[in-house]
Amino acid sequence: MIRTLFSFLPCAVSLGWFVVFALTFRRNDKAKRVLTIFLAACAILYGCHYIYFTQGSLSHPLECLWTLMSLLSYPLFFIYLCLLTASRVHRGVLWGILLPSILVAGIKYMAPSAEIDTLQKILFASQVIGVLHFGNRRLEAFDRELHEFYADTEGRSTAPIRYLLLALVCSAFASTIINLLGRPYFERSTWILAVPSVIFSSLIFAASLIGYRRHFSVEQYHIDTQDIPATTPEPSEECDEECVITQLIEERQLYLNKDFTLSDVVRLTGYSRTFVSNYINAQTHQSFSDYINHLRIEHAKQLMMQNQNEKLQAIALRAGFSTEQTFYRNFRKFNGKTPAAWLQQGRTTNDNNGL
């Protein structure tokens, strides 16, 4: 019974999440639709695993189906990553990503051989390396764009997905070990089988949960970043008296608006979005997001000292943060400690100074 449970666990997790995504398939964005297909592939892949570990073998068609789903899983996940950072993926690129997997599985079905099995392992290894390298590069580049436009990147950042990519390194390592040991090795003990079962189930669950909870799409980013026509000529020098972007933000306390974006600065100054972004980077040596959140934290510190009995949640909202969690994360980032620890340190210093 326990063996059957562990054998079926990855398939059950994949199938369960597939149903969740499939119920809203038409309303989902392109990225979530591809994630739905990825989960379907995982459900079939681990369904074949379940049949193998409960019946002891797979028929040749099922073995080829397992090969196909195994080789399609990482490419499908890479396409998902691409659609998180771009509105569309060129059809030629799609075929270039998926076709090698289909060809290898097709050749294995028509003419199985040891050479095809070796080619399968080489292709799988190259897919893992490619997804980790190119996927991470795309996500990091997209995150940089987000930090240069939004003051609050909460719910928009791809950081959770990049952490998931690191976890995929572990799963790829586990898959390599499993391939080297061979599936018969896991027939020896239920608890040996439980290790890869729990690892793969956890990763699939994490990928699905992150994808399900992510509501921000690249399409929304493109809408938000639609260029606003520049109405003010750009200064000839990098910084002169006519260019008062940072002064405007700080003196008017524009950073207290929780929905503040680079477009708001563009509308107020009349400069182009590129100029405003480059100017802030050059003057503050920070991204737009870090610059605004640093101002918010400094404002919050003043509020904390002036109103020491006020709840931190209220201070966070007054300082322009959309959530208390965002406030805490940025406070630790810029001060190296929690708000409560910083406030306590301030009180201790004042007491020592006799204030």
N, C-alpha and C positions, 0 to 999 in steps of 0.2 A: 504493500500500500504506500509506504513512504517513498519507495523507489519510483513508483508510478507518479507520485506527486511531484517529485523533483524533475522527473523526465518531462512532465507536461508543463511545469511552471513557466519557462520562457515563452512557450506557445500561448499559454493562457494570458500572460501579461500583454503580449503582442496583439492577440486577438481581441482582448478586452478594450485596449486603447484604439484599435482599428475601428471597432464598432462606435466608440465615442466620436471619433473624427468623421466617420462615414455618415453619421446622422446629420451632420451640418456641412457635408461636402460641398454643396452648391454655394453656400454662403461663405465658405472659407476663402482666404486669399490663396494665391498660387503656391506659396511656400507650404502652407498647411495641407494643401491637396497632395503635394509631393510627399510630405511626411505621412499622409494616409497610405499612399502606395508603398512607402518604405515599411510601414507597419504590416501591411498585407504580405510583403515579401518575407519579413521576419516571422510572421505567423506560419507561413508555408515552410520556411526553413526549419524552424524548431518543431513544426508538426512532423517533418521527416525524421528529426532527431528522436522524437517521442516514439514513432513507429519502430525505429531501429532498436531503441533500448527496451522496448516492450516485446518485440517480435524477434529480435536477434539479427535481422538483416533487412536490406532494402532491395526491392526489385530493380532491374536496370533502369526502367523509366523513372522511378522515384529517386534513384541515385543521381540521375542526370538533372532531375528537377531540383534536388538538394544543391547540386553544383551550380546551377543557374541562379538560384536564390542567394547562395553564398557569395557569388561573384557580383550580384547586382546590389547587394545591401550597401556597401560603401559608396559606389557611384550614385545611388539614389540619395544617400545622405549628403553627398557633396552637392548635388543639384539643389537639395533643400537649402544648403548654406548659400549657394549662389542666389537663390530667389529671396533670401533674407536681405541681400545687399544690392540686388538689381531687379528691375521690374520684369525682365524677361531674360531667357537664355536662348541664344540662337539655336535653331533646329539642327544645324550642322554640328554644333558643339555637343548637343544632346546625344546625337548618334555616335559621335566620337567617344563619348564617355561610356555609353551603354553597349555599343556594338561588340567590343572585344569579349565581354562576358557572354553575350548571346552566341557568338561564334564558337568559343571554347566549349560551352555546354552542348551546342549542336554537333560539333565534331565528336565529342565524347559519346553522344547518343548513337551516332552512325558508325564510329570506329573507335571503340574504347582501347586505350593502350597506356602503358606506363609513361610514355612521353607526354601524353595529354594530361595525365595526373601531375607530372612535373610542371608543365606549362600552367596548369591551374594554380599551383602553389606560387609560382613566380608572379603571375598576374595578380593574385590576391595580395601578395606582399607589396607590389608596386602601387596597387590601389590604396592600401593603408597609408603608405608614405606620401602619396600624392594628395590624399584627402587632408591629412594632418598638416602638410606644408602649405598647400595652396588655399585650403579652407581657412586656416588660421590667418594667412595674409589678407584674405578678403575681409574677414571679420574685423581684424585690427584696423584696416584702412577705413572701413565703414564707421567704426567707433570714433576714429579721429574726426571724420566729417560731422558726426553727431555732436561731439564735444566743441566743435567750432561753430555750431549753430544754436543748439539748445543750452539754456542755462541749467535746466533740470533734465538729466538724461535717465532718470529713474523710469524703468519700464521700457526704455528704448535701447539701452546698451545691450550689446551682444556678449558681455562678459560671462554670463552663465553658460552660454553655448560654447565659449572658448574653454571654459573649465571642463565642460563635457567632452570636448575634443581631447583634452589631456587624459581624461578617463578612458577614452577610446584607445589610447596607447596601451593601457593595461589590458583592455579586452583583446586587442590585436596580439599582444604578448601571450595572453591566455590561449587564444585561438592557435597560435603557432605551436605552443606546447602540446595542445590537444592533437593537432595534426601529426606532430612528431611521435607522440605516444600511441596514437591510433585509438579509434573509438572502442575497440575491444578492451583496452586498458581500464576503461571506466565501468566495465561490467563486474569488476572484482569486488567493489564495495559501493554501497549506496552513498556513503559519506564522501567518497571520492567523486562521485557523480554530482553531489550536492554543491561542490565548490564552483565549477563553471556555471551550473544552473543558476545559482544565486547571483553570481557576477553579471551574467548576461541579462538576467531578469531585472536587476537593479538599474543597469545602464539603459535598457529599453524604457523602463518606467520613468527614469529621470529625463531622458530625451523627450518622451511624450508629454510629461508634465510641464516641462519648460516650454515646449511648443504650444501646448494648450493654453497656458497662461499668458503667452505673448500676444498682445493685441495690437501693438505698434507694427506697422508694415512699411516697407520701402516706398510703397505708393503714397502713404501719408507723408513721408519725408519729402517726396518730390512736390507734393501739393504745398507743404509748408515753406519750401525753399524756392518757390517760383520767384524769378527775378523781379524786383521792383525797379522801374526805370530810375536811373540816377538823375537828380536835378541840380546837384551842386558840383562844380568842377573840382577835381581832385587837386590838392596842393602840390606844387612842384617839388617841395622838399618833403622828406619823410615825416617831419613834424614841424609845424609852424604855428603862428598865433591863430590862424583861421581854423585849425584843426583841433577841436576841443572835445573829442569823442569821450575820452575817459572822464574828463571834468564834468561833462554833461551827465554821464551815468551816475557819477558819485554825488554831485551836488543836488541833482533831482531825486536821488535815491531810487532810480529806476529798477535797481536790483531787487527791491522789495516786492515786485510783481512776480508771483510764482510762475506765471506763464511767459515770462520774459524770454525773447529770442533775439537773434541777431537782426532779424527783419525789423524789429521795433526800433533798433538803432538806425538802421538804413532809412526808415521812414522819417525819423526825427532830423537826421543830419542831411539827407539827400545824397550822401555818397553811395558808391556801389558796394555791394555786399563783399566783394573781394577786397576792396580797399579797407573797409571797416575791419574785416577779419585780420588782414595783414597788419594793420595799424595796432590793434589790441595785442596781437602776438609780439610785435616788436617793442611796444612800450612796457608791457607787463611781464613778458617772457612766460606767459601762461596761455593756455587755450581759453576760448571765450567762456566755457563752462567753469573752469577752475577760477578764472578771474572773478566772475559773478558770485560764485559760491564762497570765495574767500572774503569778498565784501560782505556777504550775508553773515558769515561766521563772526566777523569783526563787529558787525551791528548787533548780533545776538549776544556777544560777550558784554557789550555795553548795557544791553537790557538786563542781562543776568546780574550784573553788579548793581544796577539801579533798582532792580525789583527781585531781590533774592528769595522772596517767598512765592514768586509766580511760578507756575508749573512750566517745565521745560517744553511740553507740547505746545503751550500757548506762545512761548517765546519763539519756538521754531516757526510757527505759522506767521507771527509778526515779522520775522526776519526774512520771509519770502520763500521758505521751504514748503513743499507740498505735503510732506509727511515727516513725522518725527524720526523715522528710520533714516531718511536722507540727511536730516540734520545731524544725527549721531555719526553717520558714516563720514560726512565731510568735516565734522569737528575733530574727529580722531585723525583724519588725513592731514589737517593743517596744524593741529596742536599736539598730536601724539598722545592724547589722553581723552578720557570721556569728559563731557560737560560737568558732571558732578565732581570729578577729581580736580578739574581746573578751578571750579568755584571754591572747593575746599582749600586748595592751595592758596587762592587769593585771600580767603578769610584768615588763614594762618599767617600769611605775610603781613596783613594789616594788623593782626593782634600783636605780632612781634615788633611792629613799628609803633605800637601804642596808639593805633587809630581805632 
